[in-house]
Amino acid sequence: MDAINIISILLAIICIAIILLVGILTNLLRETNDTGKPYSFSRFQLWLWTLVISPAFVLNWGFSAVNEPSLNLTCLILLGIPAGVTLTAGIITSAQLSTRKTEKQFKRDRDSKSFWTDILMDDSGQFSIVRLQQLIFTIAYVIIFVSSFFYSNMTKYPEFNETAFVLMGISGGTYLIGKGLGK
C-alpha cells in the first residue's frame, strides 16, 4: 500500500465522519431547520447517497491506476435525482407552510414522532407505501453500489442501467405528488 492509498483511506474516513456528524447533530435531515420538526425523506435520501458516494470518490482516486478524481454517470444521477426531489419537496413544504392558517396549527400537525415514523408517514400521518417502496429500493441500491465498488477493489464505480434510474424517477415523482397532495 502506498502513500496515496493511505491518504485516500484517511480522507474517506474523515468524509464519512463529517457527513454522519452533520446528519446526526444538526437539523439537516428535518423538513425545516427547527428541532422537533419531522425528518424529511428526500433530505435523508440525498444525505445517504452523499454518505456513500463521497468516500467512494476519494477511495477511487486513491486506488485507481490513474490517480485522477472522477465520477461516472451513475454517481451523478444517484446524487442528482435525490437533489431534485429534495429541492422540489422543499418548495412544496414552503408552499404548504405559507397556506396554513397559523404557525401554531402547523406545529400541532407536524411535530416529529421519530426518524423512521417521520420518513415512512405521509403529511396526513398515514403510513405511505410509496415511501416504503422508495426506502427499500434506496437501501437495495446502496448495498449493490457499495458491494460492487469494493468488489472492483475501489477502482471502478458500479454502472446502473437506465431502468434503475427510471424506477428512482418514478418513485421520486410519486413521492412528490403525494407530498403535494398531503398524502
N, C-alpha and C positions, 0 to 999 in steps of 0.2 A: 504494500500500500504506500503510495507516495503522498507528498505534502498536499496536493490538490484534493485527493480523496479524503484526507483527514479534515481539511478545511471545509469541504462541502458537507461532510457529516456534521461537523460542529455548527455550520450555518443552518443546516436543515433542522437540527435540534433547537436552535435559537428561534427559527421561524415558527416551529410547532409551539414552543413555549409562549411566544408573544401572542400568537393567534388564539391559543387556548385561554391565556390570561385575559386578553381583551374581551373574549366572548363570555367568560365566566364573571369577571369582576366589573363589567360595565353594563350599561343598558343597550348595548349594540344590537342584541338579539330581540329586543322588545319592539312592539309596533310604534311606540313613541318613546321619548327619552325619559319618561317618568318611571321611577321604580314602582312596582306594583301593577303596572300595566301588563297586558298579555304579551306573551312571546309571539314573535312573527314567524310563521312557517317559511315564508320566502327569504327572510333575512337569515334564518337558520340554514337553509339550503345553500345560499350564496357563501355563508361563513364556512360550511362544511367543505364545499369544493375548494375554497381558498385554503383551508387547512390541509387538503390533500395535494393540490397542485403546486402550491408554493414550495414546500420542501422537495417535492419531486423535481421541480425546476432546478433547484440548487444541486440536488444529487445527480441529476442528469448532466449538469455542467461539469461536476467533479469526476464522473465516471465514464463519460463518453470519450472516445478517442480524439474527437475534435476539440474538446475543451472550450466550446463556444456555446454560450447560453442560447437556448431556443425552445420554442413550444410548437407543438403540431396543431393542426386544425381541430382535432378532438378536444384538446385542452382549452383552446379559445372558445369553442362552442359550450363546453361544460361550465365555463365561467360566464359566458355571455347570456345564455338562456336564463339562469337564475338572476343575473344582474338586471335584465329587462323585466323579469317578473317582479323583482323586489322594487324597482323604480315604479312600475305600474301599480303595484299593491300599495305603495306609499301614497301615491296620488289618490287612489280610491279611499284609503283611510283618512286622508286630509279632507277629501270632499265629504265623507260621512261625518267627520267631526264638525265641519262647518254647517252642516244641515241639522245637527242635533239642537234641540231647544235650549238646553243648558249644558255646561260642562259637568254639572253635578249629575245629570242623567247619564252622561257618558261614563262617569266614574262608577256609578252604581251598576250599569250594564256590563262594563268591560274591565273589571278587575281580574288580575291573574289568578288562576286556580293553581296550576303547577305547569312546569315546562311541557310535559307530554300532553296534558289535557289541553293546554292553550294551542299547541300546534295541530292537534287532531280534532278540535272542535271548530265549527264554523262560527261566524259572527252572531248567529242566533243562539249559540250554546248547544247545538246538536252535534253529535258525532258525524264526521264527514268522511264518507267512503272515498271521495276524491283525494282528500289529504292523506288518508291511509295508503291508498294506491301510490301516490306520489312519494311518500316516505319509504315504502317498501322498495320501489324501483330505484330511488336515490341510494339507499343503503346497498342494494344489489350492485348497482353500477360503481359505487365507491369501492366495494370489495373486489369487483372484477378489475377495476382500474389499478388499485394498489397491488393486487397479486400479480397481474400481468406486468406491471412496471418492475417489480422486484424479480420476477421470473426472467426478465430480459437483462438482469444484472444492472439495472438502472441506466441502461444505455439507449433504450427505445421506449417512447411513450406508447401506450395502447392506442389503437385506432378503432373507434366505434363506427359502425356503418350508419347510413342516413336514417334507417328505421328507428334506431335508438334515439336519434335527435327528434324525429317526428313524434315519438312517444313522449319525450320530455316536453316538447312544444304543446302537444295536445293536453297533457296533464297540467302544465303551467297555465294554458289558456282556460281550461275548465276551472282551475282554482281561482283565477282572476274573475271569471264570470260569476262564480258562486260568491266571491267576496263582494263584488259589485252589487249583487242581489241581496247580500246579507245572509247568505246560506253557506 
